[in-house]
């Protein structure tokens, strides 16, 4: 993997701390929690984010009761209509999302995009049940040096979501001397029998690793199972 040291504007520093969040250092216990970065329907509608992929959660109703491939998702006293098929935009139809294991009254996570008409187009639907933490597959990492004084460092991490039931949970940064370890964690259903579409997706995060680096000295960054060396500037 090609290592790249990039000199960025100071404004990128804000991005470095804006995405993701810390998670517990342990990985592998049963979990029944809301993954970091997810929104209730009320939170989404209070501060709408259009045409960008987000994950929301709520309770299903009206599934199979209306004349469209859609259902109502409610949480925080607010409701949004979720479409899971016949999502056509600019002549291109988005892939349908299975609702085979979803029933009215179920609590679920839905990943997708809020559209201008107020509907939410799904790309993944996951039952909201017990989840387990797993290390995310890492596609690439990139060390970035931010233009500031003292220089701030961050890591651009591209990680994978192996199927439609997997959601991003967060990350944890641990430093031991000249080695910085970053754990990027996903959540997947604890029930191995959950039906999941094999749709591999990737996401990226900018993770701050601080400024305590000696110019000219070599350091190692380890993100899950991917390792890179870099020289401080």
N, C-alpha and C positions, 0 to 999 in steps of 0.2 A: 504494500500500500504506500502510495506516494505521500510523503510528509510535506506539509506546506505551512510556512510561517507567514502570516499575512498582517500587514499594517493597516489598521482600520481607524476610522474617525472615533472620537470620544463618544459620540452618540450611541455607538453600538454597545457601549458598556451597559446602557440601560436595558438593551435587549438581553444581554447575557444573564441578567438576574430576573428577567420577566417571565421566562418560560420554565415550566417544571417546578420542582420543589423537593425538599428533603424527605426521605423516607427512612424508616428504621433500618439499621444495618443488617438485621437478620432477614433471611429470605427463605420462605418455604412453609410458613404456618397458615392455618385456615384463617380466612379473613372475611368478614361481612361488613364492608365499609364502602363509602363512596370514593372512587378513585379520584386522585388529585386532578384538577383541571376540568372535571365534569360540572354541569350546571343543572339546577332544577329548571323546569319549564318557566317558572316565574322569573328566575334570574335571567334567563335568556331573553324573555320578552321585555323585561325592565331595561336591559341594555342590549338591544338587538345587535347581533353580529351576522351580517348577510354574506352569502356566497363564500363562507369560510367553514372548513370542517370543524365541528365541535361535537362533544358528547353530552347528551342531556339524559335525564332520568325522570320517571314518572310511572303512573298506573294506566293500564290499557282499558279503553272502553270503546264501544261501537264497532269493534272488529267483526266483520261479516254481517253487519246490520245496515250498511249504506251501499249505494251503488257506485262505489269506487274502490280501488285497491288502497285503502287508507283506514286509519283508526284515530281515535282521540287519545292523546297522552296528557295526563293531568298531574301536576304537583305544585305545591305552594299556592293553591287556589286558582291557578291559571291553567289553560288548556291550549294545546296546539294540535293541528291535524298533521299526522305523519303519513306520507305516501311511501309505499314500498314497491310499487310497480307502475308501469306506464308513465315513467318520468322522462319526458322528451323535451330537449332544449336544443335550439338551433338545428333541428332535424336529426339530432343524435339521441338515442334512447339509452338512459342509464341502466345498468344491470339490475334486475329485480332482486329483492331481498326476501329470503324465506321467512314466513311467519308460521311455519308448520307446528312449532312447539310453543307458540304464544297463544294465550287465551285472555278473554276479558277478565279484568281483575288482577292480572299479573303485574308485578313491579319489574320494570325492564330498564336497560340502558339502550339508547339509540344514538348512533353516530351518523352524522350527515350534515346537511346545509340548510339554513333558513333562507327561504326565497322571498322575493319582493312582495308576493301575494300573501305572505304570512304562513304558508305551508312549510313543512319540514320534510326534505327529501332524504330518505334513509340510504346509507351505504352499509350499515351493519346494525343488527338488533341482537341484544344479549340479555337473557334472563338475569334479573338482579337478585342473585342468591349468594351463598357462600363462595368466596373467591380465594385463590391461593396466589402468593407472590412467586414469580419466576423471573430469572434474569432474561432480559431482552436480547435477541440476536442483534449484533452490531454490524452495520453495513460499512461504515467508515467513520473516522475521526479526523479532526483537523485542529491543530493548535493555533490560536489567534492571539496576537499581541495588540492590545488596544493603545491608541495614541493618547497617553495620559502621563501624569507624573505623580507617583512613580508608575511605571508601566503596569497595566493590569492584564491578566491572562485569562483566557477562556478557551473552552473546547467546543467546537461544533461537532455534535454527535448525531449521526443518522442511524436510527434503530428500526427494527422491524416489528410488525404485529402479524404473527403467522396466520391467523384466521380471523373470521368476523366475530368470534367470541372473546378475543383478547383485546384489552384496553391498556393504555399507558397508565402507570401508577405514579412514578416519580423517580428521583435519583438521590444518591447519597455520595458525598465527597469525603474521602479519608486520606490524610497525608501522613506518610512515614518517611521522614528525612527527605531524600531526593526522589522519592516515588510518590506519585499522586494516583490514588485508586478511585475510580468512579463506578458505582453500581447503578445501572439503569434497569429499572424494574417494571415489568408488566403484571397485570392481573389476568388470570384465566379462571373459568369456572372450576370449583372444587369437584364437581360431579363430572367425571370423565366421560359420561354417557351423553352429555349435552351435544346436540346437533349443531355443528358449526360449518359454515361455508369456507372452503379452502381458498380464501382470497387474501393474498399476502400484500400488506400495505407498509409504507415506510413513513416515518415522521422525523423531524429534526428539532434539536434543542441546542441552545447556547448556554453552556454551564460555566459559571465563574469558578476559577481555581485560585484567585487571589493575586497578590503582588510580591510575595516574599521569595524572590528569586535573584540569585547572584549573576550579574552579567558575565557571559562567557562560560558559564558552568552548564554541564549537561544534566538533564532531568528526564525522568521516565513517566509517561502517563499510561495508565492501564484502565481501559474501559471494558468491563466484563472480561472477555477473553481476547481483546485486541490491545496490543502494546505498541507504543510509539515513543521514540526519544526525540527531545528537542533541546536546543541550546538557548539559554536565556539571553535577551538582548539588552 
